[in-house]
Amino acid sequence: MQNFIAKISTRNDIEKQAALNPAQIINCQKQLRQNNIAPIPEAYLELLHIYNGLYLNGTWLAGIHDDRTNLDLCLLNIQAKHPLSRDIIILGCDDFDYLAFNHKWQAYQIIDKDDLEVLEEYQQLEQALNHLLKL
C-alpha cells in the first residue's frame, strides 16, 4: 500500500481529499454497522488516514464526508443496497463498476453496477486500485 500512496502523492491529476481524524472513521464504522453493512477493511482504513477519498477521470474512491459534496462511503453503501452488504462493502466506483471488498472471500472485487457480476478479483487493495484508476 505504501508504494501506491507514494505513487499517487506525486500525481497532480489525481484529486486528493485531506486525511480524516479517527473520530470520523469511528462514526462511519458505527453507521455501517447500524445499516448491516460490512466494515471498512484495514488496507482501506490505511488509505483514509492519508487521503479521505480520491478522484481521477470519472473514478471515485469514497471517503467519509458530512457535507455530502464528495462521494461518501456510508451513503454510497446505503444507496447501492447490495444484496450481500453484510459481507461486502463498496469502496469506490466509476461509471460502470464498483470497487468492493468481500469479507467472506477476503478479496477486493470489481463488480458490474448493472448485474452485480464479479468481473475481477484481487488479493491486495493496491492491485485493485491500479486496475480501477488505470494506473
DSSP file (Angstrom, degrees, kcal/mol; ACC not computed):
  #  RESIDUE AA STRUCTURE BP1 BP2  ACC     N-H-->O    O-->H-N    N-H-->O    O-->H-N    TCO  KAPPA ALPHA  PHI   PSI    X-CA   Y-CA   Z-CA
    1    1 A M     >        0   0    0      0, 0.0     4,-2.4     0, 0.0     5,-0.2   0.000 360.0 360.0 360.0 -32.9    0.0    0.0    0.0
    2    2 A Q  H  >  +     0   0    0      1,-0.2     4,-2.5     2,-0.2     5,-0.2   0.867 360.0  54.4 -62.1 -36.2    2.9    2.3    0.7
    3    3 A N  H  > S+     0   0    0      2,-0.2     4,-2.3     1,-0.2    -1,-0.2   0.912 109.1  48.0 -63.2 -42.4    4.0    2.1   -3.0
    4    4 A F  H  > S+     0   0    0      2,-0.2     4,-2.6     1,-0.2     5,-0.2   0.930 112.0  48.6 -63.4 -46.4    0.6    3.1   -4.1
    5    5 A I  H  X S+     0   0    0     -4,-2.4     4,-1.8     1,-0.2    -2,-0.2   0.907 112.5  48.4 -62.3 -42.5    0.4    6.1   -1.7
    6    6 A A  H  X S+     0   0    0     -4,-2.5     4,-0.7    -5,-0.2    -1,-0.2   0.902 111.6  51.2 -63.1 -40.5    3.9    7.2   -2.8
    7    7 A K  H >< S+     0   0    0     -4,-2.3     3,-0.6     1,-0.2     4,-0.2   0.928 114.5  40.6 -64.1 -46.6    2.9    6.9   -6.5
    8    8 A I  H >< S+     0   0    0     -4,-2.6     3,-1.2     1,-0.2    -1,-0.2   0.759 101.5  71.1 -78.0 -22.3   -0.3    9.0   -6.2
    9    9 A S  H 3< S+     0   0    0     -4,-1.8    -1,-0.2     1,-0.3    -2,-0.2   0.785 101.3  46.3 -64.0 -25.5    1.2   11.6   -3.9
   10   10 A T  T << S+     0   0    0     -4,-0.7     2,-0.5    -3,-0.6    -1,-0.3   0.504  92.0  98.2 -93.5  -5.3    3.3   12.9   -6.8
   11   11 A R    <   -     0   0    0     -3,-1.2     3,-0.4    -4,-0.2    -3,-0.0  -0.737  49.0-171.6 -91.5 124.2    0.5   13.0   -9.3
   12   12 A N  S    S+     0   0    0     -2,-0.5    -1,-0.1     1,-0.2    -4,-0.0   0.628  81.6  67.2 -85.1 -15.0   -1.2   16.3   -9.8
   13   13 A D  S    S+     0   0    0      2,-0.1     2,-0.6    43,-0.0    44,-0.3   0.569  84.8  83.4 -83.2  -8.0   -4.0   14.8  -12.0
   14   14 A I  S    S-     0   0    0     -3,-0.4     2,-0.6    -6,-0.2    42,-0.2  -0.861  77.5-137.9 -99.0 121.9   -5.5   12.9   -9.0
   15   15 A E  E     -A   55   0A   0     40,-2.8    40,-1.8    -2,-0.6     2,-0.4  -0.686  25.4-167.5 -79.2 122.0   -7.8   14.9   -6.8
   16   16 A K  E     -A   54   0A   0     -2,-0.6     2,-0.2    38,-0.2    38,-0.2  -0.935  10.8-144.9-117.7 132.2   -7.0   14.0   -3.2
   17   17 A Q        -     0   0    0     36,-2.1    35,-1.2    -2,-0.4    36,-0.2  -0.645  34.8 -92.6 -91.5 152.3   -9.1   14.9   -0.1
   18   18 A A        -     0   0    0     -2,-0.2    34,-0.5    33,-0.2    33,-0.1  -0.194  51.4 -90.0 -62.1 154.0   -7.5   15.7    3.2
   19   19 A A        -     0   0    0     31,-0.4     2,-0.2    32,-0.2    30,-0.2  -0.120  41.9-118.3 -62.2 160.5   -6.9   13.0    5.8
   20   20 A L        -     0   0    0     28,-1.4    -1,-0.1    -3,-0.1     3,-0.0  -0.560  14.3-123.1 -96.0 160.9   -9.5   12.1    8.4
   21   21 A N    >>  -     0   0    0     -2,-0.2     4,-1.3     1,-0.1     3,-1.0  -0.766  33.0-109.4 -97.1 156.5   -9.4   12.2   12.1
   22   22 A P  H 3> S+     0   0    0      0, 0.0     4,-2.4     0, 0.0     5,-0.2   0.805 114.6  61.4 -56.2 -33.1  -10.1    8.9   14.0
   23   23 A A  H 3> S+     0   0    0      1,-0.2     4,-2.3     2,-0.2     5,-0.2   0.883 101.9  52.1 -63.6 -37.7  -13.5   10.1   15.3
   24   24 A Q  H <> S+     0   0    0     -3,-1.0     4,-2.0     2,-0.2    -1,-0.2   0.901 110.5  48.0 -64.7 -40.2  -14.8   10.5   11.8
   25   25 A I  H  X S+     0   0    0     -4,-1.3     4,-2.6     2,-0.2    -2,-0.2   0.918 111.0  50.5 -66.3 -43.5  -13.8    6.9   10.9
   26   26 A I  H  X S+     0   0    0     -4,-2.4     4,-2.2     1,-0.2    -2,-0.2   0.913 110.0  50.3 -61.0 -43.8  -15.3    5.5   14.1
   27   27 A N  H  X S+     0   0    0     -4,-2.3     4,-2.1     1,-0.2    -1,-0.2   0.897 111.2  48.5 -63.0 -40.3  -18.6    7.3   13.4
   28   28 A C  H  X S+     0   0    0     -4,-2.0     4,-2.7     2,-0.2    -2,-0.2   0.927 109.4  52.2 -65.0 -44.2  -18.7    5.9    9.8
   29   29 A Q  H  X S+     0   0    0     -4,-2.6     4,-2.3     1,-0.2    -2,-0.2   0.896 110.1  49.7 -58.9 -40.1  -18.0    2.4   11.1
   30   30 A K  H  X S+     0   0    0     -4,-2.2     4,-2.5     2,-0.2    -1,-0.2   0.916 110.4  49.7 -64.2 -42.9  -20.9    2.7   13.6
   31   31 A Q  H  X S+     0   0    0     -4,-2.1     4,-1.2     2,-0.2    -2,-0.2   0.897 110.8  49.8 -64.4 -40.6  -23.2    3.9   10.8
   32   32 A L  H ><>S+     0   0    0     -4,-2.7     5,-2.6     1,-0.2     3,-0.5   0.940 111.4  48.8 -61.4 -47.0  -22.2    1.0    8.6
   33   33 A R  H ><5S+     0   0    0     -4,-2.3     3,-1.6     1,-0.2    -2,-0.2   0.896 108.1  54.2 -61.0 -41.3  -22.8   -1.5   11.4
   34   34 A Q  H 3<5S+     0   0    0     -4,-2.5    -1,-0.2     1,-0.3    -2,-0.2   0.779 111.0  46.7 -64.1 -26.1  -26.3    0.1   12.1
   35   35 A N  T <<5S-     0   0    0     -4,-1.2    -1,-0.3    -3,-0.5    -2,-0.2   0.200 117.3-112.7-100.4  14.9  -27.2   -0.4    8.4
   36   36 A N  T < 5 +     0   0    0     -3,-1.6     2,-0.4     1,-0.2    -3,-0.2   0.879  68.5 144.7  56.2  42.7  -25.9   -4.1    8.4
   37   37 A I      < -     0   0    0     -5,-2.6    49,-0.3    -6,-0.1    -1,-0.2  -0.906  56.2-101.0-112.2 140.2  -23.0   -3.2    6.0
   38   38 A A        -     0   0    0     47,-3.0    49,-0.1    50,-0.6    52,-0.1  -0.142  45.5-101.2 -56.4 151.7  -19.6   -4.8    6.2
   39   39 A P        -     0   0    0      0, 0.0    -1,-0.1     0, 0.0    50,-0.1  -0.228  40.6 -88.5 -73.7 165.1  -16.9   -2.9    7.9
   40   40 A I        -     0   0    0      1,-0.1     5,-0.0     2,-0.1    50,-0.0  -0.581  48.9-117.1 -72.0 128.8  -14.1   -0.9    6.2
   41   41 A P     >  -     0   0    0      0, 0.0     4,-2.1     0, 0.0     3,-0.5  -0.324  21.9-112.7 -69.2 154.2  -11.1   -3.2    5.5
   42   42 A E  H  > S+     0   0    0      1,-0.2     4,-2.1     2,-0.2     5,-0.1   0.866 114.0  53.9 -55.1 -44.1   -7.8   -2.4    7.2
   43   43 A A  H  > S+     0   0    0      1,-0.2     4,-1.4     2,-0.2    -1,-0.2   0.877 110.2  47.4 -63.2 -36.6   -5.9   -1.5    4.0
   44   44 A Y  H  > S+     0   0    0     -3,-0.5     4,-2.4     2,-0.2    -1,-0.2   0.864 108.0  55.6 -73.2 -34.3   -8.6    1.0    3.0
   45   45 A L  H  X S+     0   0    0     -4,-2.1     4,-1.7     1,-0.2    -2,-0.2   0.892 103.9  55.6 -60.3 -39.0   -8.5    2.5    6.5
   46   46 A E  H  < S+     0   0    0     -4,-2.1     4,-0.4     1,-0.2    -1,-0.2   0.907 108.8  47.0 -58.9 -42.5   -4.8    3.0    6.0
   47   47 A L  H >X S+     0   0    0     -4,-1.4     4,-3.6     1,-0.2     3,-1.6   0.909 108.1  55.1 -65.9 -42.5   -5.6    5.0    2.8
   48   48 A L  H 3< S+     0   0    0     -4,-2.4   -28,-1.4     1,-0.3    -1,-0.2   0.798  99.3  61.7 -63.1 -28.3   -8.3    7.0    4.6
   49   49 A H  T 3< S+     0   0    0     -4,-1.7    -1,-0.3   -30,-0.2    -2,-0.2   0.695 119.0  27.9 -69.8 -17.0   -5.8    8.1    7.3
   50   50 A I  T <4 S+     0   0    0     -3,-1.6     2,-0.4    -4,-0.4   -31,-0.4   0.783 134.9  19.1-108.4 -47.0   -3.8    9.7    4.4
   51   51 A Y     <  -     0   0    0     -4,-3.6     2,-1.5   -33,-0.1    -1,-0.3  -0.993  61.2-148.2-131.2 126.2   -6.4   10.6    1.8
   52   52 A N  S    S-     0   0    0    -35,-1.2    11,-0.2   -34,-0.5   -34,-0.2  -0.435  78.7 -34.3 -88.5  61.3  -10.1   10.9    2.5
   53   53 A G        -     0   0    0     -2,-1.5   -36,-2.1     9,-0.3     2,-0.3  -0.048  63.4-131.9 103.2 153.8  -11.1    9.8   -1.0
   54   54 A L  E     -AB  16  61A   0      7,-1.4     7,-2.7   -38,-0.2     2,-0.3  -0.942   9.4-161.5-137.5 156.1   -9.6   10.2   -4.4
   55   55 A Y  E     +AB  15  60A   0    -40,-1.8   -40,-2.8    -2,-0.3     2,-0.3  -0.986  15.7 161.5-142.5 133.1  -10.9   11.2   -7.9
   56   56 A L  E >   - B   0  59A   0      3,-2.2     3,-1.8    -2,-0.3   -42,-0.1  -0.886  69.1 -29.0-152.0 118.7   -9.4   10.6  -11.3
   57   57 A N  T 3  S-     0   0    0    -44,-0.3     3,-0.1    -2,-0.3   -43,-0.0   0.837 127.8 -37.0  47.5  49.7  -11.1   10.7  -14.7
   58   58 A G  T 3  S+     0   0    0      1,-0.2     2,-0.5    36,-0.1    -1,-0.3   0.497 113.8 115.0  85.5   3.2  -14.6    9.7  -13.6
   59   59 A T  E <   -B   56   0A   0     -3,-1.8    -3,-2.2    35,-0.1     2,-0.4  -0.933  45.7-165.9-111.1 128.2  -13.4    7.2  -10.9
   60   60 A W  E     -BC  55  93A   0     33,-3.2    33,-2.2    -2,-0.5     2,-0.5  -0.906  16.0-161.1-112.7 136.7  -14.1    7.9   -7.3
   61   61 A L  E     -BC  54  92A   0     -7,-2.7    -7,-1.4    -2,-0.4    31,-0.3  -0.989  38.2-120.3-107.7 121.9  -12.6    6.2   -4.2
   62   62 A A        -     0   0    0     29,-2.6    -9,-0.3    -2,-0.5    10,-0.2  -0.235  32.8-178.0 -69.2 147.5  -15.1    7.1   -1.4
   63   63 A G  B     -g   72   0B   0      8,-2.5    10,-3.7   -11,-0.2     2,-0.6  -0.458  38.7 -88.3-120.0-162.5  -14.2    9.0    1.7
   64   64 A I        +     0   0    0      8,-0.2     2,-0.4    -2,-0.2     8,-0.1  -0.954  51.8 170.1-118.8 111.0  -16.1   10.0    4.7
   65   65 A H        -     0   0    0     -2,-0.6     3,-0.2     5,-0.1     7,-0.1  -0.981  29.1-169.1-131.5 125.2  -17.9   13.3    4.2
   66   66 A D  S    S+     0   0    0     -2,-0.4    -1,-0.1     1,-0.2     6,-0.0   0.784  92.1  56.0 -77.2 -29.0  -20.5   15.0    6.3
   67   67 A D  S    S-     0   0    0      1,-0.1    -1,-0.2     0, 0.0     5,-0.0   0.609  95.6-139.1 -83.9 -11.0  -21.3   17.6    3.7
   68   68 A R        +     0   0    0     -3,-0.2     4,-0.1     1,-0.1    -2,-0.1   0.666  68.5 120.3  63.1  19.2  -22.1   15.1    1.0
   69   69 A T  S    S+     0   0    0      2,-0.1     2,-0.2     0, 0.0    -1,-0.1   0.712  74.0  40.5 -83.4 -20.3  -20.3   17.1   -1.7
   70   70 A N  S    S-     0   0    0      1,-0.0     2,-0.6   -10,-0.0    -5,-0.1  -0.701 113.5 -69.8-117.2 172.4  -17.9   14.2   -2.4
   71   71 A L        -     0   0    0     -2,-0.2    -8,-2.5   -10,-0.1     2,-0.4  -0.515  53.6-152.4 -68.9 114.9  -18.6   10.5   -2.6
   72   72 A D  B  >  -g   63   0B   0     -2,-0.6     4,-2.8   -10,-0.2    -8,-0.2  -0.774  10.3-143.6 -95.6 129.9  -19.4    9.4    0.9
   73   73 A L  H  > S+     0   0    0    -10,-3.7     4,-1.8    -2,-0.4     5,-0.2   0.898  99.2  44.2 -58.7 -47.0  -18.6    5.8    1.9
   74   74 A C  H  > S+     0   0    0    -11,-0.2     4,-2.3     2,-0.2    -1,-0.2   0.950 116.3  45.7 -66.2 -48.8  -21.6    5.3    4.1
   75   75 A L  H  > S+     0   0    0      1,-0.2     4,-2.7     2,-0.2     5,-0.3   0.893 109.5  55.9 -63.0 -40.7  -24.1    6.9    1.8
   76   76 A L  H  X S+     0   0    0     -4,-2.8     4,-2.1     1,-0.2    -1,-0.2   0.926 111.9  42.8 -56.0 -46.6  -22.7    5.0   -1.2
   77   77 A N  H  X S+     0   0    0     -4,-1.8     4,-1.3    -5,-0.2     5,-0.5   0.865 113.5  50.6 -72.2 -36.5  -23.3    1.7    0.5
   78   78 A I  H  < S+     0   0    0     -4,-2.3    -2,-0.2     1,-0.2    -1,-0.2   0.920 115.9  42.3 -66.2 -42.8  -26.7    2.6    1.8
   79   79 A Q  H  < S+     0   0    0     -4,-2.7    -2,-0.2     1,-0.2    -1,-0.2   0.837 108.4  58.7 -73.9 -32.8  -27.9    3.7   -1.6
   80   80 A A  H  < S-     0   0    0     -4,-2.1    -1,-0.2    -5,-0.3    -2,-0.2   0.837  82.6-162.4 -66.6 -32.2  -26.3    0.8   -3.5
   81   81 A K     <  -     0   0    0     -4,-1.3    -3,-0.1     1,-0.2    -4,-0.1   0.899   9.3-165.7  50.1  48.3  -28.3   -1.7   -1.5
   82   82 A H    >   -     0   0    0     -5,-0.5     3,-1.7     1,-0.1    -1,-0.2  -0.456  22.1-131.3 -63.3 133.3  -26.0   -4.6   -2.5
   83   83 A P  T 3  S+     0   0    0      0, 0.0     3,-0.2     0, 0.0    -1,-0.1   0.702 106.4  45.5 -63.7 -18.5  -27.8   -7.8   -1.6
   84   84 A L  T >> S+     0   0    0      1,-0.1     3,-2.2     2,-0.1     4,-2.0  -0.062  70.8 134.0-110.9  32.2  -24.7   -9.1    0.2
   85   85 A S  T <4  +     0   0    0     -3,-1.7   -47,-3.0     1,-0.3    -1,-0.1   0.677  62.9  67.5 -62.2 -17.3  -23.9   -6.0    2.1
   86   86 A R  T 34 S+     0   0    0    -49,-0.3    -1,-0.3    -3,-0.2   -49,-0.1   0.797 118.0  24.5 -68.4 -26.5  -23.3   -7.9    5.3
   87   87 A D  T <4 S+     0   0    0     -3,-2.2    16,-3.3     1,-0.1     2,-0.4   0.615 121.7  59.0-107.7 -20.0  -20.2   -9.4    3.6
   88   88 A I  E  <  - D   0 102A   0     -4,-2.0   -50,-0.6    14,-0.2     2,-0.4  -0.931  54.5-170.7-122.2 134.6  -19.4   -6.7    1.0
   89   89 A I  E     - D   0 101A   0     12,-2.0    12,-2.5    -2,-0.4     2,-0.5  -0.990  22.0-134.4-120.4 132.7  -18.5   -3.1    1.4
   90   90 A I  E     + D   0 100A   0     -2,-0.4    10,-0.3    10,-0.2   -13,-0.2  -0.727  23.0 178.5 -85.9 129.2  -18.3   -0.8   -1.7
   91   91 A L  E     -     0   0A   0      8,-3.6   -29,-2.6    -2,-0.5     2,-0.3   0.622  59.3 -24.4-106.8 -19.2  -15.2    1.4   -1.6
   92   92 A G  E     -CD  61  99A   0      7,-1.4     7,-2.5   -31,-0.3     2,-0.3  -0.973  55.7-156.6-175.5-178.6  -15.5    3.3   -4.9
   93   93 A C  E     -CD  60  98A   0    -33,-2.2   -33,-3.2    -2,-0.3     5,-0.2  -0.992   9.9-154.9-166.2 164.1  -16.9    3.3   -8.4
   94   94 A D        -     0   0    0      3,-2.2   -35,-0.1    -2,-0.3   -36,-0.1  -0.583  59.8 -70.6-126.6-162.0  -16.7    4.6  -11.9
   95   95 A D  S    S+     0   0    0     -2,-0.2   -36,-0.1     1,-0.2     3,-0.1   0.799 129.6  20.5 -64.8 -27.2  -19.5    4.8  -14.5
   96   96 A F  S    S+     0   0    0      1,-0.1    17,-2.9    17,-0.1    18,-0.4   0.710 118.9  41.3-114.4 -27.7  -19.8    1.1  -14.9
   97   97 A D  E     - E   0 112A   0     15,-0.2    -3,-2.2    16,-0.1     2,-0.3  -0.838  57.0-137.5-131.3 158.8  -18.3   -0.8  -11.9
   98   98 A Y  E     -DE  93 111A   0     13,-3.0    13,-2.4    -2,-0.3     2,-0.5  -0.841  14.9-140.5-105.2 150.2  -17.9   -0.8   -8.2
   99   99 A L  E     +DE  92 110A   0     -7,-2.5    -8,-3.6    -2,-0.3    -7,-1.4  -0.975  38.2 168.1-103.0 124.1  -14.7   -1.5   -6.2
  100  100 A A  E     -DE  90 109A   0      9,-2.7     9,-3.2    -2,-0.5     2,-0.5  -0.904  35.2-133.3-134.8 160.6  -15.7   -3.6   -3.2
  101  101 A F  E     -DE  89 108A   0    -12,-2.5   -12,-2.0    -2,-0.3     2,-0.8  -0.983  16.0-153.7-115.5 126.2  -14.2   -5.7   -0.5
  102  102 A N  E  >> -DE  88 107A   0      5,-3.2     5,-1.6    -2,-0.5     4,-1.2  -0.870   6.2-169.4-100.0 107.7  -15.7   -9.1    0.1
  103  103 A H  T  45S+     0   0    0    -16,-3.3    -1,-0.2    -2,-0.8   -15,-0.1   0.850  84.9  57.8 -66.1 -34.8  -15.0  -10.1    3.7
  104  104 A K  T  45S+     0   0    0    -17,-0.4    -1,-0.2     1,-0.2   -16,-0.1   0.908 120.0  28.4 -62.5 -42.3  -16.2  -13.6    3.2
  105  105 A W  T  45S-     0   0    0      2,-0.2    -1,-0.2   -18,-0.1    -2,-0.2   0.477 101.0-131.2 -97.2  -5.0  -13.6  -14.2    0.4
  106  106 A Q  T  <5 +     0   0    0     -4,-1.2     2,-0.3     1,-0.2    -3,-0.2   0.934  66.4 122.6  52.2  50.2  -11.1  -11.7    1.8
  107  107 A A  E   < -E  102   0A   0     -5,-1.6    -5,-3.2    17,-0.0     2,-0.4  -0.992  65.7-124.3-143.8 147.2  -10.8  -10.2   -1.7
  108  108 A Y  E     -EF 101 122A   0     14,-3.2    14,-3.2    -2,-0.3     2,-0.4  -0.783  37.8-163.5 -87.8 134.6  -11.2   -6.9   -3.5
  109  109 A Q  E     -EF 100 121A   0     -9,-3.2    -9,-2.7    -2,-0.4     2,-0.6  -0.945  25.2-143.5-128.1 141.6  -13.6   -7.2   -6.3
  110  110 A I  E     -EF  99 120A   0     10,-2.2     9,-3.4    -2,-0.4    10,-1.2  -0.927  33.1-169.3 -96.3 119.0  -14.5   -5.2   -9.4
  111  111 A I  E     -EF  98 118A   0    -13,-2.4   -13,-3.0    -2,-0.6     7,-0.2  -0.939  24.4-117.9-120.5 130.2  -18.3   -5.6   -9.6
  112  112 A D  E  >  -E   97   0A   0      5,-2.7     4,-1.5    -2,-0.4   -15,-0.2  -0.455  19.6-142.2 -63.2 130.9  -20.5   -4.6  -12.6
  113  113 A K  T  4 S+     0   0    0    -17,-2.9    -1,-0.1    -2,-0.2   -16,-0.1   0.829  93.7  48.7 -65.9 -32.7  -23.0   -2.0  -11.4
  114  114 A D  T  4 S+     0   0    0    -18,-0.4    -1,-0.2     1,-0.1   -17,-0.1   0.965 129.9  12.0 -77.1 -53.1  -25.9   -3.4  -13.5
  115  115 A D  T  4 S-     0   0    0      2,-0.1    -2,-0.2     0, 0.0    -1,-0.1   0.425  92.2-126.3-108.5   1.1  -25.9   -7.1  -12.8
  116  116 A L     <  +     0   0    0     -4,-1.5     2,-0.3     1,-0.2    -3,-0.1   0.716  52.6 158.5  60.6  24.3  -23.5   -7.2   -9.8
  117  117 A E        -     0   0    0     -5,-0.1    -5,-2.7     1,-0.1     2,-0.6  -0.593  47.4-117.4 -76.5 137.7  -21.4   -9.8  -11.5
  118  118 A V  E     +F  111   0A   0     -2,-0.3    -7,-0.2    -7,-0.2     3,-0.1  -0.671  35.6 176.1 -76.6 120.6  -17.8  -10.0  -10.2
  119  119 A L  E     +     0   0A   0     -9,-3.4     2,-0.3    -2,-0.6    -1,-0.2   0.821  64.0   7.8 -95.5 -38.2  -15.5   -9.1  -13.1
  120  120 A E  E     -F  110   0A   0    -10,-1.2   -10,-2.2     2,-0.0     2,-0.4  -0.965  61.7-157.1-142.7 155.6  -12.1   -9.1  -11.5
  121  121 A E  E     -F  109   0A   0     -2,-0.3     2,-0.3   -12,-0.2   -12,-0.2  -1.000   9.8-176.6-139.9 136.9  -10.8  -10.2   -8.1
  122  122 A Y  E     -F  108   0A   0    -14,-3.2   -14,-3.2    -2,-0.4    -2,-0.0  -0.972  25.3-151.2-134.1 145.9   -7.6   -9.1   -6.3
  123  123 A Q  S    S+     0   0    0     -2,-0.3     2,-0.4   -16,-0.2    -1,-0.1   0.733  86.1  54.1 -84.8 -24.3   -6.0  -10.2   -3.0
  124  124 A Q  S  > S-     0   0    0      1,-0.1     4,-1.6   -16,-0.1     3,-0.2  -0.901  74.0-138.9-116.0 140.5   -4.3   -6.7   -2.5
  125  125 A L  H  > S+     0   0    0     -2,-0.4     4,-2.8     1,-0.2     5,-0.2   0.894 103.5  60.3 -60.5 -41.3   -6.0   -3.3   -2.4
  126  126 A E  H  > S+     0   0    0      1,-0.2     4,-2.3     2,-0.2    -1,-0.2   0.886 103.9  50.1 -57.1 -40.9   -3.2   -1.8   -4.4
  127  127 A Q  H  > S+     0   0    0     -3,-0.2     4,-1.9     2,-0.2    -1,-0.2   0.923 112.1  47.1 -62.9 -44.6   -3.8   -4.2   -7.3
  128  128 A A  H  X S+     0   0    0     -4,-1.6     4,-2.7     1,-0.2    -2,-0.2   0.891 112.1  50.2 -65.6 -39.8   -7.5   -3.3   -7.4
  129  129 A L  H  X S+     0   0    0     -4,-2.8     4,-2.9     2,-0.2     5,-0.2   0.903 108.5  51.9 -66.3 -41.0   -6.8    0.4   -7.2
  130  130 A N  H  X>S+     0   0    0     -4,-2.3     5,-1.9    -5,-0.2     4,-0.6   0.891 112.9  46.6 -61.2 -38.9   -4.3    0.2  -10.0
  131  131 A H  H  <5S+     0   0    0     -4,-1.9     3,-0.4     3,-0.2    -2,-0.2   0.960 116.3  42.3 -65.9 -51.7   -7.0   -1.6  -12.1
  132  132 A L  H  <5S+     0   0    0     -4,-2.7    -2,-0.2     1,-0.2    -3,-0.2   0.897 121.6  39.4 -66.7 -42.2   -9.8    0.8  -11.3
  133  133 A L  H  <5S-     0   0    0     -4,-2.9    -1,-0.2    -5,-0.2    -2,-0.2   0.530 105.0-129.0 -84.8  -6.0   -7.8    4.0  -11.6
  134  134 A K  T  <5       0   0    0     -4,-0.6    -3,-0.2    -3,-0.4    -4,-0.1   0.931 360.0 360.0  56.5  50.3   -5.9    2.6  -14.6
  135  135 A L      <       0   0    0     -5,-1.9    -4,-0.1    -6,-0.2    -5,-0.1   0.411 360.0 360.0 -93.6 360.0   -2.5    3.5  -13.2
